[in-house]
Amino acid sequence: MEIREMTIEQIEERKSAIVAELDNDGADLNALEEEMRSLNAEIEARKAAEAQKAEIRSAIAAGEVGEVVKTIKEERAEMKTNEEIRASKEYVDAFARYIVSENDSEVRSLLTTQVSGSVPVPSFVDEIIRTAWEKDDILSRVKKTNIKGNLKVAFELSADGAYVHTEGTTAPTEESLTLGVVEMIPRNIKKWITVSDEAIAMGGEALVRYIYDELTHQIVKKLADLIVNDIKSASTATTSAAGAAAVTLQPSVTTIAKAFANLSDEAVDNVIIMNKLTYANFVAAQAAGNFAFDPFMNMPVLFNNSLPAYDTASANAVYAIVGDLNGAQINYPEGEGIVLKYDDLSQSEKDLVKIVGRQYVAHALTASGRFCNIKKPSGATT
């Protein structure tokens, strides 16, 4: 039954049932939390509607019908869209208070249409998150989807090539195609920060911007590291995992070219990923030979220090990656937003407040032949 079709008694019964379900093994806590928020929002909306009706009835009884009708018409004429409201100072201030109190009734009351699930963030927060994603050199190149639940992505494990068929001759052999399937299971990426009571007291946009700037930066950085780890952990493709090639070479003017040669024809927007210290090894190799040749083959070099520096890497460790990041994928079942939790008790003796941000996301390689890992040789010299 839709929430809007439920009576108040049915809503209260469902809330009690949710509380009981929380203790069940395997309970979907995120779904139950979201449903509870929707039920509470429906109750608040009905209370507001009843209060408005009571006000109108009182005005009619007092003979103020004309004024009431005029007021209602004026309010409708000035009604704003939710997008306009989210950009207003009033909404930003209410959202800042919601972060601290975790009571979303004031924020929801400002919206012109009922919103189920999480409270919409102020407009500028969308911009903060989008900018952080776009500014990250790795995540900006990865394929993104917004599909609920676990996502299964098929990839080509093996296939015959195309045939040339002359009219009137024997038909070509049917293609032999083997597909693999990667199942992308979302997990929460979490980051918490501590904020002083003085910072909390400033409220408004300054508080909201500070919190989302810091949490978004850290979550984006972690997600980029996870994508890099997906690539460097890949090996031979299986029916449940896309694969990546590998070469074992020291940094030289031909190392990147040899890694590039192991990519499939579908790898087109290729980049190089390495630790900044490793970059210096390639430049040193170029300078030592006095070559005018670009060891990076004009490909963009992206830096990620979750990869070890070549000089300190263990034997057979992946220290650089060459490939097309479109062969990796990120799925956001709940959208690209960040959900906040507020804790003003665990560090209250220090006058600090803990704010936890989480993002529900899945990530994986979803195409084979798009990457080549470069490993450090055993007994290599630098």
C-alpha positions as YAML, in Angstrom:
chain: A
units: angstrom
residues:
- id: 1
  name: MET
  ca: [0.00, 0.00, 0.00]
- id: 2
  name: GLU
  ca: [1.23, 3.51, -0.87]
- id: 3
  name: ILE
  ca: [2.05, 5.62, 2.20]
- id: 4
  name: ARG
  ca: [-0.40, 8.31, 1.04]
- id: 5
  name: GLU
  ca: [-3.23, 5.72, 1.10]
- id: 6
  name: MET
  ca: [-2.51, 4.62, 4.68]
- id: 7
  name: THR
  ca: [-4.41, 5.89, 7.69]
- id: 8
  name: ILE
  ca: [-2.56, 7.40, 10.64]
- id: 9
  name: GLU
  ca: [-3.21, 4.20, 12.60]
- id: 10
  name: GLN
  ca: [-1.74, 2.09, 9.78]
- id: 11
  name: ILE
  ca: [1.32, 4.34, 9.61]
- id: 12
  name: GLU
  ca: [1.89, 4.00, 13.37]
- id: 13
  name: GLU
  ca: [1.48, 0.21, 13.10]
- id: 14
  name: ARG
  ca: [4.05, 0.10, 10.30]
- id: 15
  name: LYS
  ca: [6.48, 2.19, 12.36]
- id: 16
  name: SER
  ca: [6.17, -0.28, 15.22]
- id: 17
  name: ALA
  ca: [6.75, -3.17, 12.81]
- id: 18
  name: ILE
  ca: [9.92, -1.49, 11.49]
- id: 19
  name: VAL
  ca: [11.28, -1.18, 15.03]
- id: 20
  name: ALA
  ca: [10.72, -4.93, 15.47]
- id: 21
  name: GLU
  ca: [12.33, -5.76, 12.10]
- id: 22
  name: LEU
  ca: [15.56, -3.99, 13.07]
- id: 23
  name: ASP
  ca: [16.54, -6.99, 15.20]
- id: 24
  name: ASN
  ca: [16.01, -9.52, 12.39]
- id: 25
  name: ASP
  ca: [19.11, -11.15, 10.92]
- id: 26
  name: GLY
  ca: [19.86, -9.76, 7.48]
- id: 27
  name: ALA
  ca: [17.55, -6.77, 7.91]
- id: 28
  name: ASP
  ca: [18.14, -4.06, 5.29]
- id: 29
  name: LEU
  ca: [18.86, -1.25, 7.75]
- id: 30
  name: ASN
  ca: [19.23, 1.41, 5.04]
- id: 31
  name: ALA
  ca: [15.84, 0.55, 3.53]
- id: 32
  name: LEU
  ca: [14.15, 0.46, 6.94]
- id: 33
  name: GLU
  ca: [15.67, 3.81, 7.88]
- id: 34
  name: GLU
  ca: [14.48, 5.37, 4.63]
- id: 35
  name: GLU
  ca: [10.96, 3.96, 5.06]
- id: 36
  name: MET
  ca: [10.80, 5.28, 8.63]
- id: 37
  name: ARG
  ca: [11.80, 8.75, 7.39]
- id: 38
  name: SER
  ca: [9.07, 8.60, 4.72]
- id: 39
  name: LEU
  ca: [6.44, 7.60, 7.28]
- id: 40
  name: ASN
  ca: [7.46, 10.42, 9.63]
- id: 41
  name: ALA
  ca: [7.42, 12.89, 6.74]
- id: 42
  name: GLU
  ca: [3.89, 11.80, 5.81]
- id: 43
  name: ILE
  ca: [2.69, 12.33, 9.37]
- id: 44
  name: GLU
  ca: [4.25, 15.81, 9.48]
- id: 45
  name: ALA
  ca: [2.70, 16.70, 6.12]
- id: 46
  name: ARG
  ca: [-0.76, 15.64, 7.29]
- id: 47
  name: LYS
  ca: [-0.40, 17.61, 10.52]
- id: 48
  name: ALA
  ca: [0.55, 20.71, 8.52]
- id: 49
  name: ALA
  ca: [-2.43, 20.22, 6.18]
- id: 50
  name: GLU
  ca: [-4.83, 19.80, 9.11]
- id: 51
  name: ALA
  ca: [-3.44, 22.92, 10.78]
- id: 52
  name: GLN
  ca: [-4.00, 24.91, 7.58]
- id: 53
  name: LYS
  ca: [-7.56, 23.61, 7.29]
- id: 54
  name: ALA
  ca: [-8.27, 24.57, 10.89]
- id: 55
  name: GLU
  ca: [-6.93, 28.07, 10.24]
- id: 56
  name: ILE
  ca: [-9.17, 28.47, 7.20]
- id: 57
  name: ARG
  ca: [-12.22, 27.22, 9.13]
- id: 58
  name: SER
  ca: [-11.53, 29.73, 11.91]
- id: 59
  name: ALA
  ca: [-11.22, 32.54, 9.37]
- id: 60
  name: ILE
  ca: [-14.52, 31.53, 7.74]
- id: 61
  name: ALA
  ca: [-16.23, 31.45, 11.12]
- id: 62
  name: ALA
  ca: [-14.90, 34.96, 11.84]
- id: 63
  name: GLY
  ca: [-16.19, 36.29, 8.53]
- id: 64
  name: GLU
  ca: [-12.77, 36.70, 6.93]
- id: 65
  name: VAL
  ca: [-13.46, 34.48, 3.89]
- id: 66
  name: GLY
  ca: [-12.40, 37.10, 1.35]
- id: 67
  name: GLU
  ca: [-9.08, 37.72, 3.04]
- id: 68
  name: VAL
  ca: [-8.37, 33.99, 3.32]
- id: 69
  name: VAL
  ca: [-9.09, 33.40, -0.38]
- id: 70
  name: LYS
  ca: [-6.90, 36.37, -1.28]
- id: 71
  name: THR
  ca: [-4.05, 35.09, 0.89]
- id: 72
  name: ILE
  ca: [-4.25, 31.60, -0.60]
- id: 73
  name: LYS
  ca: [-4.16, 33.00, -4.15]
- id: 74
  name: GLU
  ca: [-1.15, 35.17, -3.30]
- id: 75
  name: GLU
  ca: [0.68, 32.20, -1.76]
- id: 76
  name: ARG
  ca: [0.00, 30.07, -4.82]
- id: 77
  name: ALA
  ca: [1.21, 32.83, -7.14]
- id: 78
  name: GLU
  ca: [4.44, 33.09, -5.17]
- id: 79
  name: MET
  ca: [4.96, 29.34, -4.80]
- id: 80
  name: LYS
  ca: [8.50, 28.34, -5.68]
- id: 81
  name: THR
  ca: [9.83, 25.07, -7.05]
- id: 82
  name: ASN
  ca: [11.86, 22.79, -4.79]
- id: 83
  name: GLU
  ca: [14.96, 23.70, -6.81]
- id: 84
  name: GLU
  ca: [14.43, 27.40, -6.09]
- id: 85
  name: ILE
  ca: [13.80, 26.69, -2.41]
- id: 86
  name: ARG
  ca: [16.98, 24.60, -2.13]
- id: 87
  name: ALA
  ca: [18.95, 27.61, -3.33]
- id: 88
  name: SER
  ca: [17.44, 29.95, -0.73]
- id: 89
  name: LYS
  ca: [19.17, 31.13, 2.45]
- id: 90
  name: GLU
  ca: [16.17, 30.06, 4.50]
- id: 91
  name: TYR
  ca: [16.54, 26.46, 3.32]
- id: 92
  name: VAL
  ca: [20.33, 26.45, 3.82]
- id: 93
  name: ASP
  ca: [19.94, 27.70, 7.40]
- id: 94
  name: ALA
  ca: [17.26, 25.09, 8.11]
- id: 95
  name: PHE
  ca: [19.46, 22.36, 6.60]
- id: 96
  name: ALA
  ca: [22.36, 23.41, 8.85]
- id: 97
  name: ARG
  ca: [20.06, 23.04, 11.87]
- id: 98
  name: TYR
  ca: [18.92, 19.64, 10.55]
- id: 99
  name: ILE
  ca: [22.55, 18.42, 10.43]
- id: 100
  name: VAL
  ca: [22.91, 19.25, 14.12]
- id: 101
  name: SER
  ca: [19.50, 18.07, 15.34]
- id: 102
  name: GLU
  ca: [18.79, 15.30, 12.76]
- id: 103
  name: ASN
  ca: [15.18, 16.50, 12.88]
- id: 104
  name: ASP
  ca: [14.14, 17.05, 9.27]
- id: 105
  name: SER
  ca: [10.62, 18.41, 9.88]
- id: 106
  name: GLU
  ca: [11.63, 22.08, 9.44]
- id: 107
  name: VAL
  ca: [13.49, 21.38, 6.19]
- id: 108
  name: ARG
  ca: [10.63, 19.32, 4.75]
- id: 109
  name: SER
  ca: [8.07, 21.96, 5.69]
- id: 110
  name: LEU
  ca: [9.84, 24.45, 3.38]
- id: 111
  name: LEU
  ca: [9.53, 22.21, 0.32]
- id: 112
  name: THR
  ca: [6.54, 22.78, -1.94]
- id: 113
  name: THR
  ca: [6.16, 19.10, -2.82]
- id: 114
  name: GLN
  ca: [6.60, 16.11, -0.55]
- id: 115
  name: VAL
  ca: [9.95, 14.30, -0.92]
- id: 116
  name: SER
  ca: [10.33, 10.71, 0.21]
- id: 117
  name: GLY
  ca: [13.64, 9.36, 1.44]
- id: 118
  name: SER
  ca: [16.56, 11.59, 2.42]
- id: 119
  name: VAL
  ca: [16.12, 15.35, 2.67]
- id: 120
  name: PRO
  ca: [17.39, 17.12, -0.47]
- id: 121
  name: VAL
  ca: [20.65, 18.97, 0.11]
- id: 122
  name: PRO
  ca: [20.97, 22.69, -0.69]
- id: 123
  name: SER
  ca: [21.79, 23.38, -4.34]
- id: 124
  name: PHE
  ca: [25.38, 24.40, -3.73]
- id: 125
  name: VAL
  ca: [26.11, 21.01, -2.10]
- id: 126
  name: ASP
  ca: [25.26, 19.30, -5.41]
- id: 127
  name: GLU
  ca: [27.85, 21.56, -7.01]
- id: 128
  name: ILE
  ca: [30.46, 20.70, -4.35]
- id: 129
  name: ILE
  ca: [30.02, 16.96, -4.96]
- id: 130
  name: ARG
  ca: [29.89, 17.25, -8.75]
- id: 131
  name: THR
  ca: [33.00, 19.46, -8.83]
- id: 132
  name: ALA
  ca: [34.94, 17.07, -6.59]
- id: 133
  name: TRP
  ca: [34.13, 14.15, -8.91]
- id: 134
  name: GLU
  ca: [35.05, 16.15, -12.04]
- id: 135
  name: LYS
  ca: [38.30, 17.45, -10.57]
- id: 136
  name: ASP
  ca: [39.57, 13.98, -9.71]
- id: 137
  name: ASP
  ca: [41.59, 12.79, -12.71]
- id: 138
  name: ILE
  ca: [40.68, 9.14, -12.17]
- id: 139
  name: LEU
  ca: [36.98, 9.29, -11.25]
- id: 140
  name: SER
  ca: [36.22, 11.80, -14.01]
- id: 141
  name: ARG
  ca: [37.21, 9.12, -16.57]
- id: 142
  name: VAL
  ca: [35.42, 6.13, -15.00]
- id: 143
  name: LYS
  ca: [32.00, 5.00, -16.25]
- id: 144
  name: LYS
  ca: [29.19, 5.90, -13.80]
- id: 145
  name: THR
  ca: [25.68, 4.49, -13.32]
- id: 146
  name: ASN
  ca: [22.83, 5.03, -10.84]
- id: 147
  name: ILE
  ca: [21.05, 1.67, -10.63]
- id: 148
  name: LYS
  ca: [19.35, 0.38, -7.48]
- id: 149
  name: GLY
  ca: [20.67, -2.72, -5.73]
- id: 150
  name: ASN
  ca: [23.40, -5.08, -6.92]
- id: 151
  name: LEU
  ca: [24.35, -4.59, -10.56]
- id: 152
  name: LYS
  ca: [25.44, -7.38, -12.91]
- id: 153
  name: VAL
  ca: [27.52, -6.28, -15.89]
- id: 154
  name: ALA
  ca: [28.33, -8.65, -18.76]
- id: 155
  name: PHE
  ca: [31.67, -8.44, -20.55]
- id: 156
  name: GLU
  ca: [33.20, -10.29, -23.48]
- id: 157
  name: LEU
  ca: [35.44, -13.09, -22.24]
- id: 158
  name: SER
  ca: [36.23, -14.48, -25.69]
- id: 159
  name: ALA
  ca: [34.79, -14.19, -29.18]
- id: 160
  name: ASP
  ca: [35.56, -15.02, -32.81]
- id: 161
  name: GLY
  ca: [36.40, -12.22, -35.18]
- id: 162
  name: ALA
  ca: [34.25, -11.15, -38.12]
- id: 163
  name: TYR
  ca: [34.31, -13.05, -41.43]
- id: 164
  name: VAL
  ca: [34.38, -12.02, -45.07]
- id: 165
  name: HIS
  ca: [31.61, -13.84, -46.88]
- id: 166
  name: THR
  ca: [31.40, -14.04, -50.66]
- id: 167
  name: GLU
  ca: [27.88, -14.31, -52.03]
- id: 168
  name: GLY
  ca: [26.96, -17.84, -53.05]
- id: 169
  name: THR
  ca: [29.62, -19.53, -50.94]
- id: 170
  name: THR
  ca: [29.16, -21.54, -47.76]
- id: 171
  name: ALA
  ca: [27.82, -19.47, -44.88]
- id: 172
  name: PRO
  ca: [30.42, -18.50, -42.28]
- id: 173
  name: THR
  ca: [30.65, -20.40, -39.02]
- id: 174
  name: GLU
  ca: [28.44, -19.08, -36.26]
- id: 175
  name: GLU
  ca: [30.31, -16.83, -33.84]
- id: 176
  name: SER
  ca: [31.57, -18.48, -30.70]
- id: 177
  name: LEU
  ca: [30.96, -15.93, -27.94]
- id: 178
  name: THR
  ca: [31.71, -16.41, -24.25]
- id: 179
  name: LEU
  ca: [30.53, -13.81, -21.78]
- id: 180
  name: GLY
  ca: [31.60, -13.17, -18.23]
- id: 181
  name: VAL
  ca: [29.47, -11.40, -15.64]
- id: 182
  name: VAL
  ca: [30.78, -9.03, -12.98]
- id: 183
  name: GLU
  ca: [28.46, -8.52, -10.01]
- id: 184
  name: MET
  ca: [28.87, -5.06, -8.49]
- id: 185
  name: ILE
  ca: [27.88, -5.17, -4.81]
- id: 186
  name: PRO
  ca: [27.66, -1.75, -3.11]
- id: 187
  name: ARG
  ca: [29.38, -0.96, 0.16]
- id: 188
  name: ASN
  ca: [29.51, 2.12, 2.34]
- id: 189
  name: ILE
  ca: [32.55, 4.36, 2.12]
- id: 190
  name: LYS
  ca: [32.72, 6.33, 5.36]
- id: 191
  name: LYS
  ca: [34.72, 9.26, 6.61]
- id: 192
  name: TRP
  ca: [34.24, 11.17, 9.86]
- id: 193
  name: ILE
  ca: [35.54, 14.53, 10.94]
- id: 194
  name: THR
  ca: [35.44, 16.38, 14.24]
- id: 195
  name: VAL
  ca: [34.09, 19.91, 14.37]
- id: 196
  name: SER
  ca: [34.39, 22.29, 17.32]
- id: 197
  name: ASP
  ca: [31.34, 23.62, 19.11]
- id: 198
  name: GLU
  ca: [32.37, 27.08, 17.89]
- id: 199
  name: ALA
  ca: [32.24, 25.92, 14.26]
- id: 200
  name: ILE
  ca: [28.82, 24.35, 14.84]
- id: 201
  name: ALA
  ca: [27.61, 27.62, 16.32]
- id: 202
  name: MET
  ca: [28.40, 29.54, 13.11]
- id: 203
  name: GLY
  ca: [25.64, 27.56, 11.35]
- id: 204
  name: GLY
  ca: [24.23, 28.44, 7.94]
- id: 205
  name: GLU
  ca: [26.06, 28.01, 4.64]
- id: 206
  name: ALA
  ca: [29.52, 28.30, 6.20]
- id: 207
  name: LEU
  ca: [28.91, 25.19, 8.32]
- id: 208
  name: VAL
  ca: [27.28, 23.15, 5.55]
- id: 209
  name: ARG
  ca: [29.99, 24.07, 3.02]
- id: 210
  name: TYR
  ca: [32.83, 23.21, 5.43]
- id: 211
  name: ILE
  ca: [31.38, 19.79, 6.27]
- id: 212
  name: TYR
  ca: [30.61, 18.75, 2.70]
- id: 213
  name: ASP
  ca: [33.89, 20.12, 1.27]
- id: 214
  name: GLU
  ca: [35.96, 18.05, 3.69]
- id: 215
  name: LEU
  ca: [33.92, 14.84, 3.62]
- id: 216
  name: THR
  ca: [33.48, 14.86, -0.16]
- id: 217
  name: HIS
  ca: [37.21, 15.35, -0.73]
- id: 218
  name: GLN
  ca: [38.12, 12.40, 1.49]
- id: 219
  name: ILE
  ca: [35.45, 10.04, 0.09]
- id: 220
  name: VAL
  ca: [36.36, 10.88, -3.52]
- id: 221
  name: LYS
  ca: [40.04, 10.24, -2.75]
- id: 222
  name: LYS
  ca: [39.23, 6.87, -1.18]
- id: 223
  name: LEU
  ca: [37.03, 5.83, -4.11]
- id: 224
  name: ALA
  ca: [39.81, 6.70, -6.58]
- id: 225
  name: ASP
  ca: [42.21, 4.53, -4.54]
- id: 226
  name: LEU
  ca: [39.70, 1.66, -4.64]
- id: 227
  name: ILE
  ca: [39.45, 1.87, -8.44]
- id: 228
  name: VAL
  ca: [43.25, 1.75, -8.70]
- id: 229
  name: ASN
  ca: [43.26, -1.29, -6.40]
- id: 230
  name: ASP
  ca: [40.64, -3.01, -8.59]
- id: 231
  name: ILE
  ca: [42.96, -2.61, -11.57]
- id: 232
  name: LYS
  ca: [46.23, -3.65, -9.91]
- id: 233
  name: SER
  ca: [44.52, -6.69, -8.33]
- id: 234
  name: ALA
  ca: [43.17, -7.93, -11.67]
- id: 235
  name: SER
  ca: [44.85, -10.82, -13.47]
- id: 236
  name: THR
  ca: [43.55, -13.33, -16.03]
- id: 237
  name: ALA
  ca: [39.87, -12.87, -16.83]
- id: 238
  name: THR
  ca: [37.36, -15.40, -15.49]
- id: 239
  name: THR
  ca: [33.62, -15.83, -15.92]
- id: 240
  name: SER
  ca: [33.08, -13.57, -12.88]
- id: 241
  name: ALA
  ca: [35.94, -11.06, -13.15]
- id: 242
  name: ALA
  ca: [37.33, -8.91, -15.96]
- id: 243
  name: GLY
  ca: [41.07, -9.27, -16.50]
- id: 244
  name: ALA
  ca: [44.15, -7.12, -16.98]
- id: 245
  name: ALA
  ca: [47.47, -7.84, -18.66]
- id: 246
  name: ALA
  ca: [50.81, -7.46, -16.90]
- id: 247
  name: VAL
  ca: [54.45, -6.85, -17.77]
- id: 248
  name: THR
  ca: [57.46, -6.97, -15.47]
- id: 249
  name: LEU
  ca: [59.83, -4.15, -16.35]
- id: 250
  name: GLN
  ca: [61.99, -1.44, -14.81]
- id: 251
  name: PRO
  ca: [61.24, 2.21, -15.69]
- id: 252
  name: SER
  ca: [62.80, 2.95, -19.08]
- id: 253
  name: VAL
  ca: [61.97, 4.88, -22.21]
- id: 254
  name: THR
  ca: [60.25, 1.79, -23.68]
- id: 255
  name: THR
  ca: [58.42, 0.44, -20.61]
- id: 256
  name: ILE
  ca: [55.17, 2.32, -21.23]
- id: 257
  name: ALA
  ca: [55.21, 1.37, -24.92]
- id: 258
  name: LYS
  ca: [55.54, -2.33, -24.04]
- id: 259
  name: ALA
  ca: [52.67, -2.09, -21.56]
- id: 260
  name: PHE
  ca: [50.55, -0.22, -24.12]
- id: 261
  name: ALA
  ca: [51.17, -3.01, -26.64]
- id: 262
  name: ASN
  ca: [49.30, -5.42, -24.35]
- id: 263
  name: LEU
  ca: [46.03, -3.46, -24.50]
- id: 264
  name: SER
  ca: [43.11, -4.45, -26.69]
- id: 265
  name: ASP
  ca: [41.95, -2.34, -29.63]
- id: 266
  name: GLU
  ca: [38.99, -1.18, -27.50]
- id: 267
  name: ALA
  ca: [41.33, 0.67, -25.12]
- id: 268
  name: VAL
  ca: [41.29, 4.11, -26.72]
- id: 269
  name: ASP
  ca: [41.38, 6.88, -24.07]
- id: 270
  name: ASN
  ca: [44.52, 5.60, -22.43]
- id: 271
  name: VAL
  ca: [46.28, 7.10, -19.43]
- id: 272
  name: ILE
  ca: [49.17, 6.21, -17.16]
- id: 273
  name: ILE
  ca: [48.73, 5.97, -13.37]
- id: 274
  name: MET
  ca: [51.68, 6.01, -11.00]
- id: 275
  name: ASN
  ca: [53.13, 7.40, -7.80]
- id: 276
  name: LYS
  ca: [54.75, 10.82, -8.21]
- id: 277
  name: LEU
  ca: [58.10, 9.40, -7.08]
- id: 278
  name: THR
  ca: [57.94, 6.81, -9.87]
- id: 279
  name: TYR
  ca: [57.49, 9.59, -12.40]
- id: 280
  name: ALA
  ca: [60.97, 10.76, -11.45]
- id: 281
  name: ASN
  ca: [62.40, 7.32, -12.32]
- id: 282
  name: PHE
  ca: [61.05, 7.55, -15.88]
- id: 283
  name: VAL
  ca: [62.38, 11.07, -16.31]
- id: 284
  name: ALA
  ca: [65.76, 9.89, -15.00]
- id: 285
  name: ALA
  ca: [65.79, 7.02, -17.52]
- id: 286
  name: GLN
  ca: [65.07, 9.49, -20.31]
- id: 287
  name: ALA
  ca: [67.80, 11.86, -19.16]
- id: 288
  name: ALA
  ca: [70.36, 9.07, -18.70]
- id: 289
  name: GLY
  ca: [70.05, 8.05, -22.34]
- id: 290
  name: ASN
  ca: [69.89, 11.63, -23.56]
- id: 291
  name: PHE
  ca: [66.76, 10.76, -25.52]
- id: 292
  name: ALA
  ca: [64.43, 13.32, -27.05]
- id: 293
  name: PHE
  ca: [61.76, 10.61, -27.01]
- id: 294
  name: ASP
  ca: [58.74, 10.96, -24.68]
- id: 295
  name: PRO
  ca: [58.70, 7.81, -22.49]
- id: 296
  name: PHE
  ca: [54.99, 8.43, -21.77]
- id: 297
  name: MET
  ca: [53.93, 8.33, -25.46]
- id: 298
  name: ASN
  ca: [51.99, 11.59, -25.09]
- id: 299
  name: MET
  ca: [49.51, 9.88, -22.75]
- id: 300
  name: PRO
  ca: [48.23, 11.80, -19.70]
- id: 301
  name: VAL
  ca: [50.04, 10.80, -16.51]
- id: 302
  name: LEU
  ca: [47.73, 10.62, -13.48]
- id: 303
  name: PHE
  ca: [49.18, 10.47, -10.00]
- id: 304
  name: ASN
  ca: [47.86, 8.20, -7.28]
- id: 305
  name: ASN
  ca: [50.03, 7.51, -4.29]
- id: 306
  name: SER
  ca: [48.17, 4.36, -3.29]
- id: 307
  name: LEU
  ca: [50.53, 2.77, -5.83]
- id: 308
  name: PRO
  ca: [53.98, 2.27, -4.32]
- id: 309
  name: ALA
  ca: [56.98, 4.27, -5.48]
- id: 310
  name: TYR
  ca: [59.20, 2.13, -7.70]
- id: 311
  name: ASP
  ca: [62.29, 2.47, -5.50]
- id: 312
  name: THR
  ca: [60.50, 1.20, -2.37]
- id: 313
  name: ALA
  ca: [58.13, -1.29, -4.03]
- id: 314
  name: SER
  ca: [58.49, -5.00, -3.32]
- id: 315
  name: ALA
  ca: [59.41, -7.41, -6.08]
- id: 316
  name: ASN
  ca: [56.43, -8.15, -8.38]
- id: 317
  name: ALA
  ca: [54.44, -5.25, -6.92]
- id: 318
  name: VAL
  ca: [52.39, -3.20, -9.39]
- id: 319
  name: TYR
  ca: [53.97, 0.26, -9.49]
- id: 320
  name: ALA
  ca: [52.30, 1.71, -12.61]
- id: 321
  name: ILE
  ca: [49.20, 1.13, -14.74]
- id: 322
  name: VAL
  ca: [48.51, 1.85, -18.42]
- id: 323
  name: GLY
  ca: [44.97, 1.70, -19.76]
- id: 324
  name: ASP
  ca: [41.53, 3.12, -20.48]
- id: 325
  name: LEU
  ca: [39.60, 4.00, -17.31]
- id: 326
  name: ASN
  ca: [36.32, 3.53, -19.17]
- id: 327
  name: GLY
  ca: [36.95, -0.16, -18.52]
- id: 328
  name: ALA
  ca: [36.13, 0.44, -14.84]
- id: 329
  name: GLN
  ca: [32.69, 1.30, -13.51]
- id: 330
  name: ILE
  ca: [31.12, 2.91, -10.45]
- id: 331
  name: ASN
  ca: [27.48, 2.40, -9.50]
- id: 332
  name: TYR
  ca: [25.62, 4.67, -7.04]
- id: 333
  name: PRO
  ca: [22.41, 2.86, -5.92]
- id: 334
  name: GLU
  ca: [21.36, 5.84, -3.78]
- id: 335
  name: GLY
  ca: [22.76, 8.60, -6.01]
- id: 336
  name: GLU
  ca: [26.05, 10.48, -5.72]
- id: 337
  name: GLY
  ca: [25.09, 12.31, -2.53]
- id: 338
  name: ILE
  ca: [26.64, 11.87, 0.91]
- id: 339
  name: VAL
  ca: [24.54, 10.95, 3.95]
- id: 340
  name: LEU
  ca: [25.52, 12.56, 7.27]
- id: 341
  name: LYS
  ca: [25.27, 11.32, 10.86]
- id: 342
  name: TYR
  ca: [25.78, 13.69, 13.81]
- id: 343
  name: ASP
  ca: [27.36, 12.64, 17.13]
- id: 344
  name: ASP
  ca: [27.71, 15.27, 19.86]
- id: 345
  name: LEU
  ca: [28.26, 12.83, 22.73]
- id: 346
  name: SER
  ca: [31.35, 10.65, 22.12]
- id: 347
  name: GLN
  ca: [33.78, 13.60, 22.33]
- id: 348
  name: SER
  ca: [31.69, 16.07, 24.27]
- id: 349
  name: GLU
  ca: [34.36, 16.39, 26.98]
- id: 350
  name: LYS
  ca: [36.63, 17.96, 24.35]
- id: 351
  name: ASP
  ca: [33.90, 20.31, 23.05]
- id: 352
  name: LEU
  ca: [34.05, 18.45, 19.75]
- id: 353
  name: VAL
  ca: [31.28, 17.07, 17.56]
- id: 354
  name: LYS
  ca: [31.79, 14.05, 15.29]
- id: 355
  name: ILE
  ca: [30.12, 14.15, 11.88]
- id: 356
  name: VAL
  ca: [30.16, 10.93, 9.84]
- id: 357
  name: GLY
  ca: [29.66, 11.00, 6.09]
- id: 358
  name: ARG
  ca: [28.91, 7.89, 4.07]
- id: 359
  name: GLN
  ca: [28.39, 7.09, 0.42]
- id: 360
  name: TYR
  ca: [26.85, 3.83, -0.79]
- id: 361
  name: VAL
  ca: [28.74, 2.75, -3.90]
- id: 362
  name: ALA
  ca: [29.93, -0.26, -5.91]
- id: 363
  name: HIS
  ca: [33.06, -0.35, -8.08]
- id: 364
  name: ALA
  ca: [34.71, -2.93, -10.35]
- id: 365
  name: LEU
  ca: [36.49, -3.59, -13.63]
- id: 366
  name: THR
  ca: [33.80, -4.33, -16.21]
- id: 367
  name: ALA
  ca: [35.85, -4.86, -19.38]
- id: 368
  name: SER
  ca: [38.85, -7.02, -20.16]
- id: 369
  name: GLY
  ca: [41.86, -5.93, -22.18]
- id: 370
  name: ARG
  ca: [41.60, -2.30, -21.11]
- id: 371
  name: PHE
  ca: [44.51, -2.28, -18.62]
- id: 372
  name: CYS
  ca: [48.08, -3.44, -18.27]
- id: 373
  name: ASN
  ca: [49.83, -3.51, -14.90]
- id: 374
  name: ILE
  ca: [53.57, -2.82, -14.76]
- id: 375
  name: LYS
  ca: [55.34, -4.85, -12.05]
- id: 376
  name: LYS
  ca: [58.77, -4.43, -10.49]
- id: 377
  name: PRO
  ca: [61.23, -7.17, -11.48]
- id: 378
  name: SER
  ca: [62.89, -9.30, -8.82]
- id: 379
  name: GLY
  ca: [66.39, -8.12, -8.01]
- id: 380
  name: ALA
  ca: [65.86, -4.94, -10.04]
- id: 381
  name: THR
  ca: [68.34, -2.10, -9.76]
- id: 382
  name: THR
  ca: [67.36, 1.56, -9.68]
...
